[in-house]
Every structure is written in C-alpha cells, then in structure tokens.
Amino acid sequence: MSSIWDWLYRRRRELIFLAAIFLVSTLSFGLGYLANREYSRAPIVIEKCPSSTDP
C-alpha cells in the first residue's frame, strides 16, 4: 500500500495536470453542446396566406 502512495506522491504534478486538462476539456465540450443546442432547431417560417380580397 505504501508503494501506491509513494508513486502518487512522486507523480502528483502530472496527475494534477491531467485532471486539469480533463476538467477543462469536459467543461468546454459541455458549454459548446449547450450553445449549439439553441441553433439546431428548425427555423420558423411565416408564410402569408392569400386572401380572396386581394386583386
């Protein structure tokens, strides 16, 4: 068990760096997904109906 703690202690900078990269990439993916969700809907098209009173 102490060998695992020694390994973690020796590699703590790399592990913190990897955790930071993981968190930033996950956050950027999530924000990009939320931002694009708004624009993926079909646009609303309003058409003018012909009326019988138009010449």
C-alpha positions as CSV (number, residue, x, y, z in Angstrom):
1,M,0.0,0.0,0.0
2,S,2.8,2.4,0.7
3,S,4.2,1.9,-2.8
4,I,1.0,3.2,-4.3
5,W,1.2,6.3,-2.1
6,D,4.8,6.8,-3.0
7,W,4.0,6.6,-6.7
8,L,1.1,9.1,-6.3
9,Y,3.3,11.4,-4.3
10,R,6.1,11.3,-6.9
11,R,3.6,11.9,-9.8
12,R,1.4,14.4,-8.2
13,R,2.2,17.2,-10.6
14,E,1.4,15.1,-13.6
15,L,-1.8,13.9,-12.0
16,I,-2.9,17.4,-11.2
17,F,-2.0,18.5,-14.8
18,L,-4.0,15.6,-16.3
19,A,-7.0,16.3,-14.0
20,A,-7.0,20.0,-15.1
21,I,-6.9,19.0,-18.8
22,F,-9.7,16.6,-18.3
23,L,-11.8,19.2,-16.4
24,V,-11.2,22.0,-19.0
25,S,-12.0,19.7,-21.9
26,T,-15.1,18.4,-20.3
27,L,-16.3,21.9,-19.5
28,S,-15.6,23.2,-23.0
29,F,-17.4,20.3,-24.6
30,G,-20.4,20.8,-22.3
31,L,-20.6,24.6,-23.0
32,G,-20.2,24.0,-26.7
33,Y,-23.0,21.5,-26.6
34,L,-25.3,23.8,-24.7
35,A,-24.5,26.8,-27.0
36,N,-25.2,24.7,-30.2
37,R,-28.5,23.3,-28.9
38,E,-30.2,26.6,-29.4
39,Y,-29.2,26.8,-33.1
40,S,-30.0,23.3,-34.1
41,R,-33.8,23.8,-34.2
42,A,-35.6,24.3,-37.5
43,P,-36.3,27.9,-38.3
44,I,-39.9,29.2,-38.0
45,V,-41.2,30.2,-41.4
46,I,-44.2,32.5,-41.6
47,E,-46.0,32.5,-44.9
48,K,-48.6,34.9,-46.0
49,C,-51.9,33.3,-46.8
50,P,-53.6,34.5,-49.9
51,S,-56.9,36.2,-49.2
52,S,-59.9,36.4,-51.5
53,T,-60.0,40.2,-51.2
54,D,-56.6,40.8,-52.9
55,P,-56.9,41.8,-56.5
